[in-house]
Amino acid sequence: MDKKQTLEMIAAISNANGAPGFEDEAARIILSYAGGLGQAEMDRMRNVYIRRRENTGNRPVVQLDAHSDEVGFMVQAICPNGTLRIAPLGGWVSHNVPAHKFWVRNRDGEYISGITASTPPHFLSAEARRAPLEIANITVDVGATSREEAVEVCESLVSTAGDHEVVTRAVSILVLLYRNLGETEKAAACAGRMPELKDCREVLLAASADGKEEAKYLGDLLLKLAGQLTKHLIYALMANRAHYESDLAMEKIKGVIALFDLVCDDGNLGEYHDELIKLNLYLSRVQWERGDRDEAFVSLDEALRHARALERLSDGGEHFFTAPLVSFVQCRTAPWEGIAGTLPEDWPFWGMPECGPIETEIKADPRWGKWVRACKSNQ
């Protein structure tokens, strides 16, 4: 790599968005430049590891460690005037924050331009001017004047936009805005504008084709339905602590796992191995709480098995599902190396209800240490 290419690489990594917890873009750029340096992989926490090929095992290992994230902020609240209250992620000198351009990441992963502001000195009392500037008194202005203005913009898009994707996104934002404003009837009416599940895109794609194309769309639909059912079932369980006072939660989680086995009956779940990792980690937590402690470690071993299967999809090749119902669906691949090693830190994945003594108890069991070692091995 010559000097020009090196400077371009440094610029690309430095300009990547990477607030703590959202290092995806920075990690992807680092990986794109790591091809000739050795074995490169990224784990579920978005840590990137590059191991030099020149070390054959007979030399000392030296680690060069660096941050891929950068100091940033998270949105703490939306003020009635449309500005954003922020909380720091990392250390900031508060006087360096005002009057700077910021990028604000929305729920769709898009970045919106904003500028930081604080009360001008000539509007402050003498005592306030002498006081240190607090982050709590700094806001971000993204051009909105109120939540109500955001509602008006979305309502206008729903009524006038010709692009179906724009309308769909506007409706999804409107539902949340109405709910947050306490207007639940409007939120429900807005949601009612969208097609029923039987008329969703994936169903209609299957209806539009025949032969192999129809089989591909139907297989994709079955997999996505299983994935969505997983999320909503877990959220429904967590919404009521009483669900965990019997075996109900445990049996429901087992039922969702069985649904994936029904669709992919040969054990090849492609990228949906990731869903089974989460489900088995969470199931082990529920099983331990209900006293089914041997089965808890069976579920942990299942999570590890699915992690190893997911890692095998990172070989750079083209993969397809192989079960009869989904055999024409292509797997979506990603840099999934090192997933097994992060399982102990990911456990139990969903943190509700709070684990309390459960975490202390299960990690004190000798089998936990054995499982952790299996996760961390290079198998």
HUKAJO-V640397 format. One record per pair of residues at least 24 apart in sequence whose ideal C-beta (glycine too) atoms are under 8 Angstrom apart, sorted by the first residue. I is the first residue (numbers start at 1). J is the second residue. Records with the same first field share a line. If there is no record, write none. Layout:
I: J / J
//
This chain:
9: 33
17: 103 / 105 / 111
18: 68 / 69 / 70
19: 69 / 70 / 71 / 72 / 73 / 74 / 89 / 105
20: 69 / 70 / 71 / 72 / 89 / 90
21: 69 / 89
22: 69 / 105
23: 68 / 69
26: 68 / 69 / 70
27: 68
30: 68
31: 335
40: 335
41: 314 / 335 / 337 / 338
42: 335 / 337 / 338
43: 337 / 338 / 339 / 341 / 342
44: 339 / 342 / 346
45: 342 / 345
47: 338
49: 338
73: 102 / 140
75: 104 / 140
78: 147
79: 139
80: 146 / 147
81: 145 / 146
82: 141 / 142 / 143 / 144 / 145 / 146 / 147 / 149 / 150
83: 117 / 139 / 140 / 141 / 142 / 144
84: 114 / 139 / 140 / 141 / 142
85: 136 / 139
86: 135 / 138 / 139 / 140
87: 135
88: 135
92: 135
94: 132 / 133 / 134 / 135 / 138
95: 133
97: 135 / 138
98: 133 / 138
102: 140
104: 140 / 142
108: 169
112: 142
113: 142
114: 140 / 141 / 142 / 143
115: 140 / 141
116: 140 / 141
117: 141
147: 177 / 180 / 181
148: 181
150: 177
151: 177 / 178 / 181
158: 190 / 193
168: 194
212: 328
215: 327 / 328
216: 328 / 329
218: 325
219: 321 / 325 / 326 / 327 / 328 / 329
220: 326 / 329
222: 263 / 325 / 326
223: 263 / 264 / 270 / 272 / 321 / 326 / 329
226: 256 / 259 / 260 / 263 / 272 / 275
227: 272 / 275
229: 256 / 259
230: 256 / 275 / 278 / 279
234: 282 / 350
238: 350 / 352 / 353
241: 353
244: 286 / 289 / 353
247: 290
249: 286
250: 283 / 286 / 287 / 290 / 292
253: 279 / 282 / 283 / 286
254: 283
257: 283
263: 323 / 325 / 326
264: 321 / 323 / 325 / 326
265: 323 / 324 / 325
266: 322 / 323
267: 309
268: 309 / 321 / 322 / 323
269: 306 / 309 / 321
270: 313 / 319 / 321 / 329 / 331 / 332
271: 310 / 313 / 331 / 332 / 333 / 334
273: 306 / 307 / 309 / 310 / 313
274: 306 / 310 / 336
276: 302 / 303 / 306
277: 303 / 306 / 307 / 310 / 339 / 343 / 346 / 349
278: 349 / 350
280: 306
281: 343 / 346 / 347 / 348 / 349
282: 348 / 349 / 350
284: 347 / 348 / 362
285: 347 / 348 / 355 / 358 / 362
288: 358 / 361 / 362
289: 358
293: 362 / 365
296: 362
297: 365 / 367 / 371
300: 343 / 347 / 371
301: 371
303: 343
304: 340 / 343 / 371 / 374 / 375
307: 339 / 340 / 343 / 375
308: 340 / 379
310: 336 / 339
311: 336 / 337 / 338 / 339 / 340
340: 375 / 376 / 379
341: 375 / 376
342: 375
343: 375
344: 371 / 372 / 375 / 376
//
